[in-house]
Amino acid sequence: MGPATRTSCLALALIGFAAGGSGCALPVIEGVFDQRDFALFDDTPEARADSGDEVLLVFLDVDRAVGQLRTVSVDLRGLSSLPAGEPAAVGTGAWDDDRPAVEVVEGTFIEETLEGGAVLMTTGDDARRATSEAGSVTVDEQGDTVAGRFTVDLDDGGFLTGTFRSQR
């Protein structure tokens, strides 16, 4: 396994998310990933806050019929310093990069029930991933609710645009 970003480490260790997505809803995230059209319909991303000034939003789509898991992680690093309503440049998600970052992962769905009943959802070794290399994140709300939008170019040549709104 090559160097992992913070977002991929956190996104792949998802515990207890409800799987879903509605085929009749408008996409929350869309673009091109892995040289194909991409759309994700999770309008209730899970938010994980660390003890500092970072919130990780994870959008999740599980297609149990074909055994596929897709996630988009929006890592809002330095959240309180992001100017409300103003675009902030994204980074690559590297450990030493303090800018917000976006990562998309798609692969074989693996689900494991842990002791105590928590459910771990992850992708297999076949996972395809891409991270932001240019673009911006705009945060419109930073209180108990975090909301905004992003437009990013991915390091696989694709791009994503999306909106987010989640309780911390």
Order of alpha helices (4+ residues) and beta strands (2+ residues): alpha-beta-beta-beta-beta-beta-beta-beta-beta-beta-beta-beta-beta
